[in-house]
Amino acid sequence: MKGRYEDENLYWIPLLIGFVLLLPFLLQSATFSYKYYLFVLNMAGIYIILTVGLDLLSGYTGLISLGHGAFLAIGAYTSAILVDQAGISFFISLIISPLIAGLFGFVIGFPALRITGMYLGLTTMGFGFIVKRLIIAFREWTHGAGGLDVSSPVLFGYTIKSDWDNYYLIYTCVILAIFAGRRLAKSKIGRAFMAIRDSEQAAEASGINLAKYKMLAFFISGLFAGFAGVLFAHTSHFISTDHFDMLLSIYFIIMVLVGGAGSIYGAVLGTLFIVLLDNLYVPMIEDWIHSFMNTNAGDIQSLIFGLIMFLFIIFQPMGLYGMWLKLRIYWKIFPFNPRKRFT
Amino acid sequence: MISLFTDISQEVISGIALGSIYALIALGFTLIYKATEVVNFAQGELMMVGAFVNFFFVTQFISSAGESSLWIFFVALIGSIIFAVAFGWILDFVINRPLKDEPIFSVIMATISLSIILRAIVAMIAGPMSLLPVSPFGENVIKIGGIVISILDIFIIGSAIILVSLFYYFFNKTRWGIAMQATSEDPIAAQLMGIPVNRVHALVWIFSAIVATISGILLAPRMSLLDTSMGFLGLKAFPAAVLGGFGSIGGAIVGGIILGVIETVSMGTLSFHFEWIKEINDIIVWIVLIAVLMVKPDGLFGVEKVKKV
């Protein structure tokens, strides 16, 4: 019998982890503005944790969620309240808050047993709006729409303050999350998820408990998002409901789809692509445009972002991971590739 | 007691007017979804573009004619509709055709990025300031037994009824309408029967652009401010389309009107009498939606899809 990861090359994973750990030093030696890059990378890391969970839900199980920002918000607010107002230590909150977000996943999983397709997308979108509004309504703890200041995380007596510390905290979690996601996807649970995505009827006929696994998918994905939320709250030091906009949830699903739904690495690639595009490359292109054209509207940034996304989808509808798969096949059969197939 | 009754009936009428606009936007969603199974996230932005184009025409014509009259509004409306036809046709070329054989998700993502692009372009052209749209009827109202109704609302309801009956006629009686129905039923079979599916899809996009433009024109004077955030109102019509059952035209209309009435009544009388309703004013639409979907997962008028294994 074949082992779980036998058909994959695993030797480059330690290399990748080493690269992630060394990246801040490389950035520091390469540019003066490395702090900004660290900030962007931190944000990407938090989103990666969330999109890995979202990929398990949408890519593997085929249940669309357009309200994942809500889980991020639940994790962030729970942790902020637990740590700053109830006095629980950060480490314990790092375990409890994702669980609470996961429980909310259960709640939204209930309608998902009956509602499918676009209807589910709308239900989760509504869930996002409702959570956002409820956060404002509980203004005793959350300070309403004014936002909430959050303390720095303290782990084992060490206060994590700078972007530098945050980077290592976040990316340790990112590596753990990717590992957990991969492990889940290749386990019995992951196979059940994929069976549900491909055909609910066939999955049920093969003895998969639909209700159980759909709820589990929502729970796990809420767990990941809540985890990301805790990190978000404590590394950005300030949260308000504006951070968890509906558009953010749509961006998340775009990240998963651009990467290629149904692959954990795809979700990671897609998230990096979108976040870096939005924060690094778009400003670069904007500067370049400014060099020969005088525009003072800030909207040019979203215009460039939208255009790049649009062109990308028109010319690469399968996403980054699909592009990578095509490339891999291309090189495998290199001299004998039929020209037509790879346009 | 009597004052409560007049309050509520006034709110219901104004809610029906708002709901007819929602219904028109939802109709745009439904048209595209029915024919191509694509959820067009840019519908609200199409509406916004329509409203801005109409505003541009109205101000241009008024400044060149020197006075404002109903004729000017009519000519501007015709101009905007011509623009919408061109716009929908271009959209079909840019979005629908290149992504014809790709997964639905790609097309949905294309519409999302289209909405980002449209918002940015309109914001760049129109500038950061909100514009003040002109209503052809001013602030005129009529009174029926203590109930005050603005003429604009009556106009909105009237034009919604006319549009919807036109669509009904088109879909059920004309050749192209029946071709459209066949295409949405089964594109491959329709193609085999000699229906030009590509042209039908183009027509669907054009129609939904027209509906969006008209709803934008109707909505702008009611909101009394015109800026790019109007695009987000498209998301409010989403529940309307879903409530009635995605892909059913009658459902979109009933859903839109129900949501419009609920929204105005909860903002008015209910908020006045119950303090806590104020907290959930902007999400009450979603609560109703989720409650309905829990009971009827395919919307009020949606047909349950029976899957073959």
Interface residues (C-beta under 8 A of the other chain):
Chain A: P111 R114 I115 T116 M118 Y119 G121 L122 T123 M125 G126 F127 F129 I130 R133 I136 A137 S199 E200 Q201 A202 A205 M246 I250 I254 L257 V258 A261 T295 A297 D299 I300 Q301 S302 L303 F305 G306 L307 M309 F310 I313 I314 P317 M318
Chain B: Y33 V39 F41 V94 P98 L99 E102 P103 F105 S106 M109 A110 I112 S113 L114 S115 I116 I117 R119 A120 I121 A123 M124 G127 P128 L235 F238 P239 V242 F246 E279 I280 D282 I283 W286 I287 L289 I290 L293 M294 P297 D298 G299 K307 V309
